[in-house]
Amino acid sequence: MFVCAAVAVGAVGALSGCLERRMTITSEPPGASVTVNDVEVGRTPVTASFVYFGTYEVQLEREGYQPIRTKAHASTPVYEYPPIDLLASAIPANIVSDVKFHYVLEPQERPSEQAEAALVERAQALRKQVQ
């Protein structure tokens, strides 16, 4: 009888599910380099796993666009709070928490030809003063 109980407990343990946490970051336009908490995770659209729910520092950079440096908050779902999380992990199913963030990158403004010419003129004037 003890052996049967041990086999039953082992079978239930083998059937237990898994809690997976993913963060999906997209941008307009796509192809921006993404860094989360100072770790580069890839280019948008990108999906990365994470360990805890909370606030993350997110940076997006793409040539020709203003970089974005912001904080993103991943809210904890109800089934991740104790003691419910024990029950959720014991269910024989995979539970995926997919947190999505979307950012719109603004084009970097190029100086006008007049502004560039004025800057060059000012640089030449400063160079003459130094000489």
Buried (B, 14 or more C-beta within 10 A) or exposed (E): EEEEEEEEEEEEEEEEEEBEBEBBBBBEEEEBBBBBEEEEBBBBBBEBEBEEBEEBEBBBBBEEBEEBEEEBEBEBBEBBEEEEBEEBBEBEEEBEBEBEBEBEBEEEEEEEEEEEEEEEEEEEEEEEEEE
